[in-house]
């Protein structure tokens, strides 16, 4: 079959290099078609869509319903269907399998909105992680703070550690979702997308000094983490409160 497909495929066929590893996909003409064929064959009520990127139209596909979505991508150097599951923009589970039927089964299960631990128990090729489970429980912000503090503590950046710890001491900042963007410590009203970009952010600039950047473009340099956090608090808008 693979040899026949290889002979039939034109030299400019985008699926030509996948013939050996994915003969059923090449025969179907795209991953979308192959997944839809399997879904229809086993009686799953699934609508497989193309991804939004035209460059992936033959080797990627997705499903989506009511805030849940999943994307499937074909690996190039080995037979693997890579699956990523999302809820409202939050990455919840990921994994890969060689079995196209297992992919379709996992897609159908995910769109039924199970708890993520139930999903990975049913489909062991998928895995999840602490932050995904925290999002399900509505506890993502404290988990993000703990993971950030642990990550910074492992680094050799004492100034950043002092800034993170000083910020964590303040309740108005502790209830916001922390993050890092390049060298900046950032804050958001939400732990899930859309992430806020209008709150003050700060970064160490050396010699115990820090730079704070405000939403209007102003920047302020200060001595010490305590003064920096005070400036952040002073620059917080009145609506800088947690949102779901």
HURA-V872619 format. One record per residue. N is the residue number from 1. RES is the residue in one small letter. PHI is phi in radians with two decimals (none if undefined). Layout:
n:N res:RES phi:PHI
n:N res:RES phi:PHI
This chain:
n:1 res:x phi:none
n:2 res:x phi:-1.10
n:3 res:x phi:-1.14
n:4 res:x phi:-1.14
n:5 res:x phi:-1.11
n:6 res:x phi:-1.10
n:7 res:x phi:-1.25
n:8 res:x phi:-1.39
n:9 res:x phi:-1.25
n:10 res:x phi:-1.23
n:11 res:x phi:-1.11
n:12 res:x phi:-1.73
n:13 res:x phi:-1.19
n:14 res:x phi:-1.14
n:15 res:x phi:-1.67
n:16 res:x phi:-0.96
n:17 res:x phi:-1.31
n:18 res:x phi:-1.78
n:19 res:x phi:-1.00
n:20 res:x phi:-1.18
n:21 res:x phi:-1.47
n:22 res:x phi:-2.31
n:23 res:x phi:-1.06
n:24 res:x phi:-1.20
n:25 res:x phi:-1.25
n:26 res:x phi:-1.08
n:27 res:x phi:-1.11
n:28 res:x phi:-1.34
n:29 res:x phi:1.72
n:30 res:x phi:-3.01
n:31 res:x phi:-1.13
n:32 res:x phi:-0.97
n:33 res:x phi:-1.12
n:34 res:x phi:-1.13
n:35 res:x phi:-1.14
n:36 res:x phi:-1.12
n:37 res:x phi:-1.08
n:38 res:x phi:-1.15
n:39 res:x phi:-1.03
n:40 res:x phi:-1.17
n:41 res:x phi:-1.14
n:42 res:x phi:-1.63
n:43 res:x phi:1.41
n:44 res:x phi:-1.46
n:45 res:x phi:-1.48
n:46 res:x phi:-2.18
n:47 res:x phi:-1.98
n:48 res:x phi:-1.53
n:49 res:x phi:-1.97
n:50 res:x phi:-1.29
n:51 res:x phi:-1.34
n:52 res:x phi:-1.31
n:53 res:x phi:-1.62
n:54 res:x phi:-1.03
n:55 res:x phi:-1.18
n:56 res:x phi:-1.90
n:57 res:x phi:-1.09
n:58 res:x phi:-1.61
n:59 res:x phi:-2.10
n:60 res:x phi:-2.46
n:61 res:x phi:-2.77
n:62 res:x phi:-2.67
n:63 res:x phi:-2.26
n:64 res:x phi:-2.75
n:65 res:x phi:-2.94
n:66 res:x phi:0.92
n:67 res:x phi:1.52
n:68 res:x phi:-1.68
n:69 res:x phi:-2.60
n:70 res:x phi:-2.61
n:71 res:x phi:-2.03
n:72 res:x phi:-2.18
n:73 res:x phi:-2.39
n:74 res:x phi:-1.57
n:75 res:x phi:-1.23
n:76 res:x phi:-1.66
n:77 res:x phi:-1.62
n:78 res:x phi:-2.63
n:79 res:x phi:-1.29
n:80 res:x phi:-2.73
n:81 res:x phi:-1.68
n:82 res:x phi:-1.64
n:83 res:x phi:-2.05
n:84 res:x phi:-2.23
n:85 res:x phi:-1.90
n:86 res:x phi:-2.33
n:87 res:x phi:-2.31
n:88 res:x phi:0.84
n:89 res:x phi:1.46
n:90 res:x phi:-1.78
n:91 res:x phi:-1.28
n:92 res:x phi:-1.90
n:93 res:x phi:-2.76
n:94 res:x phi:-2.70
n:95 res:x phi:3.00
n:96 res:x phi:-2.53
n:97 res:x phi:-2.64
n:98 res:x phi:-1.54
n:99 res:x phi:-1.71
n:100 res:x phi:-1.11
n:101 res:x phi:-1.17
n:102 res:x phi:-1.14
n:103 res:x phi:-1.05
n:104 res:x phi:-1.10
n:105 res:x phi:-1.09
n:106 res:x phi:-1.17
n:107 res:x phi:-1.07
n:108 res:x phi:-1.10
n:109 res:x phi:-1.08
n:110 res:x phi:-1.13
n:111 res:x phi:-1.22
n:112 res:x phi:-1.48
n:113 res:x phi:1.05
n:114 res:x phi:-1.36
n:115 res:x phi:-1.12
n:116 res:x phi:-1.13
n:117 res:x phi:-1.17
n:118 res:x phi:-1.16
n:119 res:x phi:-1.07
n:120 res:x phi:-1.26
n:121 res:x phi:-1.23
n:122 res:x phi:-1.34
n:123 res:x phi:-2.19
n:124 res:x phi:-1.11
n:125 res:x phi:-1.28
n:126 res:x phi:-1.64
n:127 res:x phi:-2.33
n:128 res:x phi:-2.28
n:129 res:x phi:-2.67
n:130 res:x phi:-1.05
n:131 res:x phi:-1.14
n:132 res:x phi:-1.08
n:133 res:x phi:-1.15
n:134 res:x phi:-1.14
n:135 res:x phi:-1.07
n:136 res:x phi:-1.05
n:137 res:x phi:-1.46
n:138 res:x phi:1.32
n:139 res:x phi:-2.13
n:140 res:x phi:-1.20
n:141 res:x phi:-1.09
n:142 res:x phi:-1.07
n:143 res:x phi:-1.20
n:144 res:x phi:-1.09
n:145 res:x phi:-1.07
n:146 res:x phi:-1.12
n:147 res:x phi:-1.14
n:148 res:x phi:-1.13
n:149 res:x phi:-1.09
n:150 res:x phi:-1.15
n:151 res:x phi:-1.14
n:152 res:x phi:-1.20
n:153 res:x phi:-1.10
n:154 res:x phi:-1.41
n:155 res:x phi:-1.54
n:156 res:x phi:-1.72
n:157 res:x phi:-1.67
n:158 res:x phi:-1.08
n:159 res:x phi:-1.10
n:160 res:x phi:-1.15
n:161 res:x phi:-1.06
n:162 res:x phi:-1.09
n:163 res:x phi:-1.15
n:164 res:x phi:-1.08
n:165 res:x phi:-1.17
n:166 res:x phi:-1.13
n:167 res:x phi:-1.15
n:168 res:x phi:-1.13
n:169 res:x phi:-1.23
n:170 res:x phi:-1.66
n:171 res:x phi:-1.06
n:172 res:x phi:-1.11
n:173 res:x phi:-1.57
n:174 res:x phi:-1.15
n:175 res:x phi:-1.48
n:176 res:x phi:-1.57
n:177 res:x phi:-1.49
n:178 res:x phi:-1.49
n:179 res:x phi:-2.79
n:180 res:x phi:-2.26
n:181 res:x phi:-2.18
n:182 res:x phi:0.99
n:183 res:x phi:-1.70
n:184 res:x phi:-1.58
n:185 res:x phi:-1.57
n:186 res:x phi:-2.04
n:187 res:x phi:-2.39
n:188 res:x phi:-2.47
n:189 res:x phi:-1.21
n:190 res:x phi:-2.19
n:191 res:x phi:-1.50
n:192 res:x phi:-1.87
n:193 res:x phi:-1.03
n:194 res:x phi:-1.39
n:195 res:x phi:-1.28
n:196 res:x phi:-1.33
n:197 res:x phi:-2.19
n:198 res:x phi:-1.84
n:199 res:x phi:-1.69
n:200 res:x phi:-1.00
n:201 res:x phi:-2.34
n:202 res:x phi:-2.50
n:203 res:x phi:-2.63
n:204 res:x phi:-1.25
n:205 res:x phi:-2.18
n:206 res:x phi:1.81
n:207 res:x phi:1.00
n:208 res:x phi:1.29
n:209 res:x phi:-1.88
n:210 res:x phi:-2.37
n:211 res:x phi:-2.02
n:212 res:x phi:-1.94
n:213 res:x phi:-2.02
n:214 res:x phi:-1.80
n:215 res:x phi:-1.12
n:216 res:x phi:-1.46
n:217 res:x phi:1.68
n:218 res:x phi:-1.13
n:219 res:x phi:-2.25
n:220 res:x phi:-2.38
n:221 res:x phi:-1.84
n:222 res:x phi:-2.40
n:223 res:x phi:-1.68
n:224 res:x phi:1.46
n:225 res:x phi:-1.18
n:226 res:x phi:-1.11
n:227 res:x phi:-1.11
n:228 res:x phi:-1.13
n:229 res:x phi:-1.13
n:230 res:x phi:-1.06
n:231 res:x phi:-1.18
n:232 res:x phi:-1.08
n:233 res:x phi:-1.06
n:234 res:x phi:-1.14
n:235 res:x phi:-1.60
n:236 res:x phi:-1.22
n:237 res:x phi:-1.22
n:238 res:x phi:-1.11
n:239 res:x phi:-1.62
n:240 res:x phi:-1.42
n:241 res:x phi:-2.25
n:242 res:x phi:-1.05
n:243 res:x phi:-2.25
n:244 res:x phi:-1.68
